Amino acid sequence: MKNFKKEWQITKNWQLLFPFLGILALLLSGFLIAKLALKKYAIDNTILLGFLSFFIAYILLNLVLKIFIKLEYKWNINQRWEIIAVFLVFSVTGSLAAKISGPVTEFIGLHQLDSKFWFWIFRILIIYPIYQVLLVAVGWLFGQFTFFWEFEKKMLKRMGFKRFFKN
């Protein structure tokens, strides 16, 4: 455990929550992907589902660890465990925005559009600002407010809102 804490720069026990949640998220992702794959081929085998879930989670883990190394320096993350928190914020926010988008588009009547093309264009345009607000809010819940606030300011500056932010 000492080596794990040292490797992920964990100084307080509560920070262990993020690697634990990250592993759970990888296992859940592996399970959902395996379930979809087996359903597509009409295979109903629990043992195969379990094996495939762990195999996919292992592949995802290796992929994510490679991405972590690159993004740790690009995003100027202070401690390695924080990058797990950042990834969790992105995943929770994306899932939450997707869940919210259905009722919001139905409330404003977008589901009545005949064209799927315009439906998706309007849906993305409506959900995008909601996602941005959720990103900062969920980032705050995960203790990463500063990172996501700076992330938002940088994105807004790139979109042409430079005059609203100093520095």
C-alpha positions in Angstrom: 0.0 0.0 0.0 2.9 2.4 0.7 4.2 1.9 -2.8 0.8 2.5 -4.3 0.4 5.7 -2.2 3.9 6.9 -3.2 3.3 6.1 -6.9 0.1 8.1 -7.0 1.4 10.8 -4.7 -1.3 10.2 -2.1 -0.6 11.9 1.2 -4.0 11.6 2.9 -6.1 8.5 3.2 -9.2 10.2 1.7 -7.3 10.6 -1.5 -7.5 6.8 -2.0 -11.1 7.3 -2.9 -10.2 8.5 -6.4 -8.1 5.4 -7.4 -10.9 3.2 -6.0 -13.6 5.1 -7.9 -11.4 5.0 -11.0 -11.1 1.2 -10.8 -14.8 0.9 -10.3 -15.5 3.1 -13.3 -13.1 1.0 -15.5 -14.8 -2.2 -14.3 -18.3 -0.8 -15.0 -17.1 0.4 -18.4 -15.7 -3.1 -19.2 -18.9 -4.7 -18.0 -21.2 -2.4 -20.1 -19.1 -2.8 -23.3 -18.9 -6.6 -22.8 -22.7 -6.8 -22.2 -23.3 -4.8 -25.4 -21.0 -7.0 -27.4 -22.5 -10.3 -26.1 -26.0 -9.0 -26.7 -25.2 -8.1 -30.3 -24.2 -11.7 -30.9 -27.1 -13.1 -28.8 -24.7 -14.8 -26.4 -26.0 -15.3 -22.9 -23.1 -16.7 -20.9 -22.3 -15.2 -17.4 -18.8 -16.7 -17.2 -17.9 -15.2 -20.6 -19.4 -11.9 -19.6 -17.3 -11.8 -16.5 -14.1 -12.7 -18.3 -14.7 -10.3 -21.1 -15.6 -7.5 -18.6 -12.3 -7.9 -16.8 -10.4 -8.2 -20.1 -11.9 -5.0 -21.5 -11.3 -3.2 -18.2 -7.7 -4.3 -18.3 -7.3 -2.9 -21.8 -9.0 0.3 -20.8 -6.7 0.6 -17.7 -3.6 0.3 -19.9 -5.0 2.9 -22.3 -5.9 5.3 -19.6 -2.5 5.0 -17.9 -0.8 6.0 -21.1 -3.1 8.9 -21.5 -2.5 9.9 -17.9 1.2 10.3 -18.5 0.7 12.7 -21.4 -2.0 14.7 -19.8 -0.3 15.0 -16.4 2.3 17.3 -17.8 0.0 19.1 -20.3 -2.6 20.0 -17.6 0.0 20.8 -15.0 -1.5 18.4 -12.4 0.1 18.7 -9.0 -0.5 15.2 -7.7 -1.1 12.1 -9.8 -4.3 11.1 -8.0 -5.8 14.4 -9.1 -5.8 13.3 -12.8 -8.1 10.4 -11.8 -10.4 13.0 -10.2 -10.3 15.1 -13.4 -11.2 12.0 -15.5 -14.0 11.1 -13.2 -15.4 14.7 -13.4 -15.4 14.5 -17.2 -17.2 11.1 -17.2 -19.8 12.1 -14.5 -20.5 15.4 -16.2 -20.9 13.8 -19.7 -23.2 11.2 -18.3 -25.2 13.8 -16.4 -25.5 16.1 -19.4 -26.7 13.1 -21.5 -29.3 12.3 -19.0 -30.5 15.9 -18.7 -30.6 16.4 -22.4 -33.6 14.1 -23.0 -36.0 15.9 -20.7 -34.7 19.4 -21.7 -35.2 18.8 -25.4 -38.6 17.2 -24.8 -39.6 20.2 -22.6 -38.8 22.7 -25.4 -40.4 20.5 -28.1 -37.3 19.5 -30.1 -38.5 15.9 -30.3 -41.3 17.1 -32.6 -38.8 18.2 -35.3 -39.1 16.1 -38.5 -35.4 16.4 -39.4 -33.0 14.3 -37.3 -30.1 16.6 -38.5 -31.7 19.7 -37.0 -32.8 17.9 -33.9 -29.2 16.9 -33.1 -27.8 20.4 -34.1 -30.3 22.1 -31.7 -29.8 19.5 -29.0 -26.1 20.0 -29.0 -26.4 23.8 -29.0 -28.8 23.7 -26.0 -26.9 21.1 -24.0 -23.4 22.6 -24.5 -23.9 25.5 -22.1 -25.5 23.2 -19.6 -22.5 20.9 -19.9 -20.1 23.8 -19.2 -21.9 24.8 -16.0 -22.2 21.2 -14.9 -18.4 20.7 -15.5 -17.5 23.4 -13.0 -20.2 22.3 -10.5 -19.1 18.6 -10.6 -15.5 19.7 -10.6 -16.3 21.5 -7.3 -17.9 18.4 -5.9 -14.8 16.4 -6.7 -12.5 19.0 -5.2 -11.2 20.2 -8.6 -12.9 23.5 -8.9 -9.7 25.5 -9.6 -8.7 23.1 -12.4 -12.1 23.3 -14.1 -12.6 27.0 -13.6 -9.2 27.6 -15.3 -10.2 25.1 -18.0 -13.5 26.9 -18.6 -11.8 30.3 -18.8 -9.3 29.0 -21.3 -12.0 27.6 -23.5 -14.1 30.8 -23.3 -11.1 32.8 -24.3 -10.6 30.6 -27.3 -14.3 31.1 -28.2 -13.8 34.9 -28.3 -14.7 35.9 -24.8 -11.3 37.3 -23.9 -12.5 40.7 -22.7 -14.4 39.1 -19.8 -11.2 37.6 -18.2 -8.1 39.4 -17.1 -4.7 37.8 -17.6 
